Amino acid sequence: MAGPGLAWSGRSRAEEGRDMGRINPQYAEEVKRVVNQCPYFRLLSMELREFDVGTSLVEIDLQEKHMQPFGQVHGGVFATIIDATTFWAVFAEIDEQSGMTSVDLKLNYLAPAAAPGQLIARGRRIRIGKTLGLGEAEVMDGEGRMLAHGTSTLMVMNGWSIAQEGALPPKFIE
């Protein structure tokens, strides 16, 4: 689900001969539940709304806690939503026994935001390889005005898994 200005490019795992199938909807729902209950997401009132192969959508309902002393949303809030959105757009295409970590984050602040309001970030996978992935995100306000844009390089970490009690459903379905 690319937003305005987000054109698809890069090679998918299928194009590289590593087709993993489609994301299991039960897996996606369970991941969203776990992610949305993690302490950092709760702290920032951030929510992973959509998560699928190559795309993600993350939202933050802006509150006073997101403001810096000059009455605008702190730049770190923009950085966080871009980091999270790019992560989840890339994550869907790595195998089940792997996790990821951010290697870098680059962003451009385009316009300020203030509370009350909403930040809506749409992410997409640009490229995924065996060890590194690249994602991008656009951050909009509730009226569709672009507030920030960013990219992130993510490193695939074999043997990492989502911290939760019990097993997740299978990640991929044919």
C-alpha positions as CSV (number, residue, x, y, z in Angstrom):
1,M,0.0,0.0,0.0
2,A,2.3,2.8,-1.2
3,G,1.2,6.3,-0.4
4,P,1.6,9.3,-2.7
5,G,5.2,9.4,-4.1
6,L,6.1,5.9,-3.0
7,A,6.7,4.0,-6.2
8,W,7.7,0.3,-6.0
9,S,11.2,-0.6,-6.8
10,G,13.9,-3.1,-5.7
11,R,13.9,-6.8,-5.9
12,S,11.6,-8.9,-3.7
13,R,12.5,-12.3,-2.2
14,A,10.5,-13.9,-5.0
15,E,12.5,-12.1,-7.7
16,E,15.6,-13.3,-6.0
17,G,14.4,-16.9,-6.0
18,R,13.6,-16.9,-2.3
19,D,9.8,-16.8,-2.3
20,M,8.5,-17.4,1.2
21,G,4.8,-17.2,0.2
22,R,2.3,-14.8,1.6
23,I,2.1,-13.6,5.2
24,N,-0.3,-15.7,7.3
25,P,-3.1,-13.3,8.4
26,Q,-3.1,-15.0,11.8
27,Y,0.6,-14.3,12.2
28,A,0.2,-10.7,11.1
29,E,-2.6,-10.1,13.7
30,E,-0.6,-11.8,16.5
31,V,2.5,-9.7,15.6
32,K,0.4,-6.5,15.7
33,R,-1.0,-7.5,19.1
34,V,2.4,-8.2,20.5
35,V,4.0,-5.1,19.0
36,N,1.2,-2.8,20.1
37,Q,1.5,-4.0,23.7
38,C,5.3,-3.6,23.9
39,P,6.3,-0.9,26.4
40,Y,7.9,1.5,23.9
41,F,4.8,1.5,21.6
42,R,2.6,2.1,24.6
43,L,4.8,4.9,25.9
44,L,4.5,6.8,22.7
45,S,0.8,5.9,22.0
46,M,2.1,4.3,18.7
47,E,0.2,1.5,16.9
48,L,1.2,-0.8,14.1
49,R,-2.0,-0.8,12.1
50,E,-1.0,-2.7,8.9
51,F,1.8,-5.2,8.3
52,D,2.2,-7.1,5.1
53,V,4.8,-8.1,2.5
54,G,6.7,-4.9,1.6
55,T,4.3,-2.5,3.4
56,S,3.4,-1.2,6.8
57,L,1.3,1.5,8.4
58,V,2.0,3.0,11.9
59,E,0.1,5.7,13.6
60,I,0.6,7.9,16.7
61,D,-2.2,9.9,18.3
62,L,-0.3,13.0,19.4
63,Q,-0.5,14.2,23.0
64,E,1.2,16.6,25.2
65,K,3.9,14.0,26.0
66,H,5.1,14.3,22.3
67,M,5.8,18.0,22.5
68,Q,9.1,19.8,22.8
69,P,9.4,23.1,24.8
70,F,8.3,25.2,21.7
71,G,4.9,23.5,21.4
72,Q,5.7,21.3,18.4
73,V,6.1,17.5,18.1
74,H,9.7,16.5,19.1
75,G,11.9,15.4,16.2
76,G,12.6,12.1,18.0
77,V,8.9,11.2,17.7
78,F,9.2,11.6,13.9
79,A,12.4,9.5,14.0
80,T,10.7,6.8,16.0
81,I,7.7,6.4,13.7
82,I,10.0,6.3,10.6
83,D,12.2,3.7,12.3
84,A,9.2,1.5,13.3
85,T,7.4,1.9,10.0
86,T,10.5,1.0,7.8
87,F,11.3,-1.9,10.1
88,W,7.8,-3.5,9.7
89,A,7.7,-2.9,6.0
90,V,11.0,-4.9,5.6
91,F,10.4,-7.5,8.3
92,A,7.7,-9.4,6.5
93,E,10.2,-10.8,3.9
94,I,12.8,-12.3,6.2
95,D,12.5,-15.9,7.4
96,E,10.8,-17.0,10.6
97,Q,13.9,-17.7,12.5
98,S,15.3,-14.1,12.0
99,G,14.8,-10.7,13.4
100,M,16.3,-7.3,12.5
101,T,18.0,-4.3,14.0
102,S,18.4,-0.8,12.6
103,V,21.8,0.0,11.1
104,D,21.0,3.6,10.2
105,L,18.2,6.1,10.0
106,K,18.0,9.1,7.7
107,L,15.2,11.5,7.8
108,N,14.0,14.9,6.5
109,Y,11.7,17.1,8.6
110,L,9.4,18.8,6.1
111,A,6.8,20.5,8.3
112,P,6.0,20.8,12.1
113,A,3.1,19.1,13.9
114,A,1.4,19.8,17.2
115,A,-1.1,18.0,19.5
116,P,-3.8,17.2,19.3
117,G,-3.4,15.5,16.0
118,Q,-2.1,12.3,14.4
119,L,1.0,11.1,12.7
120,I,0.4,8.5,10.0
121,A,3.4,6.8,8.5
122,R,3.3,4.5,5.5
123,G,6.3,2.4,4.9
124,R,7.6,0.2,2.1
125,R,10.4,-2.1,1.4
126,I,12.8,-0.8,-1.2
127,R,15.2,-3.8,-1.2
128,I,15.9,-6.9,0.9
129,G,19.0,-9.0,0.6
130,K,20.4,-11.9,2.7
131,T,21.8,-9.6,5.4
132,L,20.5,-6.1,4.8
133,G,17.2,-4.5,4.0
134,L,16.3,-0.9,3.0
135,G,12.9,0.7,3.8
136,E,11.4,4.1,3.5
137,A,8.5,5.9,5.1
138,E,6.4,9.0,4.6
139,V,4.8,10.7,7.6
140,M,1.6,12.6,7.1
141,D,-0.8,14.4,9.4
142,G,-4.5,13.6,9.6
143,E,-5.2,16.0,6.6
144,G,-2.7,14.2,4.4
145,R,0.1,16.9,4.6
146,M,3.6,15.3,4.4
147,L,5.5,16.2,7.5
148,A,8.6,14.0,7.2
149,H,10.3,11.4,5.0
150,G,13.0,8.9,5.9
151,T,14.9,5.7,5.1
152,S,16.4,3.0,7.2
153,T,18.9,0.3,6.6
154,L,18.1,-2.9,8.6
155,M,20.4,-5.8,9.4
156,V,18.9,-9.3,9.4
157,M,19.8,-11.1,12.7
158,N,19.5,-14.9,12.5
159,G,18.2,-16.6,15.6
160,W,16.3,-13.5,16.9
161,S,12.6,-13.9,17.5
162,I,9.7,-11.8,18.8
163,A,9.7,-11.8,22.6
164,Q,6.4,-13.3,23.7
165,E,4.9,-16.2,25.6
166,G,3.9,-19.1,23.4
167,A,4.6,-19.8,19.8
168,L,3.5,-17.5,17.0
169,P,1.4,-19.0,14.1
170,P,3.4,-19.9,11.0
171,K,4.6,-16.7,9.3
172,F,4.1,-17.8,5.7
173,I,1.3,-19.5,3.8
174,E,1.4,-20.8,0.3
